[in-house]
Structure formats: C-alpha cells, structure tokens
C-alpha cells in the first residue's frame, strides 16, 4: 500500500520528465534516490543527535552526592517515624546514586543491541518498499488499467467519485499538516534559540517534521532531550525544554481540529470526534486516518 501511494504520487513528476525526453525508468531512479537520501539523512541526523547526548551524558554524568547529603541533614531534623522513614529512603536513594552511571551505561548498551538487532529487518523493509515504489511509479499506467478492470462496471462511477473525494481529503490533510509544521517550526526554532541550542533552525526543522509523523510527535525528541538535560544537572534548560514540548502539544491539539474542520467544511467538533474514535480503535495511526476521513467526508459532501 505504501508503494502504491508513493508510485501514484511519483507518477506526476515522472510524466513531466518523460515529456521532456527523460526515460521513465531513469526518472524513477532519480526520484527513488532522492527519497532514500532524504529518509537516510533525516534518520542519521536524529540518531547522531541522540548519540551525542548519550556520549555527553556518559562522560559528564552529574554527581548528586551533595544533594543527598543536604537531604539527609534535613531528614535528621524530623522527629518520630516520619524522620526515620525519610532518612532510610534518602539513604537508599544515595546508594542507588552511586550505581547510576553503571546503570545508565548498561541501558545504553542494551538499547544499542536492540537497534543493531532490529536494523537488518528495518533496512530490508525499507529496501523492499523502495523497490516496490520504483516499479509502481514506472509501471503506473499499466497498474491503473489493471485496477480499473478489477472494478465492476456498476461501481465505476461511485468508485471514481470516492477516489476523488479521498484524493481531495488527503490534499486537505496535507495542507493542514503543512501549516502546522510551519507553525511548529517557528515555535520550536524560537524556543531552541532562547534555550541556546546549537543549530536551532535545524533542530526546529527536524522536531517539527517529526511532529507530522504518526507514532512520533515532538515528544519523541523533546521528552528524551529534557530528560538528558535533567540528568546532566541543567535543570533550567530541562524545564524550558519541557515547557516547549507542552506549548507545541497545545498548538497541535488546538489548531489541528479547527484547520481540518475548516478545510472540510465541517464543525471542529466532528473532527475531534473522528480523531478520538480513530485513536481508540486503531491507535495513533487511526487518529491520523480519522482526520483524513473527516476531510474525505467533507469533500464527498461538496461533490454530491
């Protein structure tokens, strides 16, 4: 399904390149190389940022012994069973504090092993999808003819109407996502600039782009980043990163139903309802599909 969607989208530029004398197969090669380069660059950029954070945290792991010493002094002033329990809890935490660097190194090692074990399967999936997308793009006229022959004649008009509505709904959803990504980019870039993050525009672009992808969102980048800053003792920057995550979440939660409803000509209430039902039934991907379905319903209503 992913390959068919990519092939359908790539058929338009391939047709334009073919009219200018470029062989269809060669145009498909150029397009697939461009798509793969964009995906690999994005993944490697995110992975390198995470590796830099893990390396910095491993080399400069903060020492919380002074904090625990002050807590022990404060707990000693408490009387009765409360003071005893507080002292024992703080003593236990201080003992665990000595093991934190080794524990963090062990977790980092386990995460690296998991990534290494999952990498071949993900690479195989990416290669197969890319290869199928290439053939779907190059042979799209034949594939479209085959799909048209599989539809009964009585359904042809309704199917064409439904496909046009789906295409219009998908375009409306893409417009909404483009506006949201642009707003998130400005918000995140300003936030990263205030937090004195290196390359704030690049970090804002990567985080805003992740926000448009299902199962990711800005929390997939900002939450681990805030945790790393907190563990490194940079509490103010960690608090600022958490606040930036909250504002970006509010921006999407408030504006997405309104923009989708406006594009579809439907009340934002039904947009929220469709997204909620999709989330409860099929998870985060279902939430995205619910927004597309609402846009499709609005497009189908206007063409009726």
Secondary structure, DSSP 8 states (H G I E B T S, - for coil): -HHHHHHHHHHHHHHHHHHTT--HHHHHHHHHHHHHHHHHHHHHHHHHHHHHHHHHHHHT----HHHHHHHHHHHHT--HHHHHHHHHHHHHHHHHHHHHHHHHHHHHHHHHHHHHHHHHHHHHHHHHHHHHHHHHHHTHHHHHHHHHHHS-GGGHHHHHHHHHHHHHHHHHHHHHHHHHHHHHHHHHHHHHHHTT-TTHHHHHHHHHHHHTSTT--THHHHHHHHHHHHHTT-HHHHHHHHHHHHHHHHHHHHHHHHHHHHHHTS-HHHHHHHHHHHHHHHHHHHHHHHHHHHHHHHHHHHH-
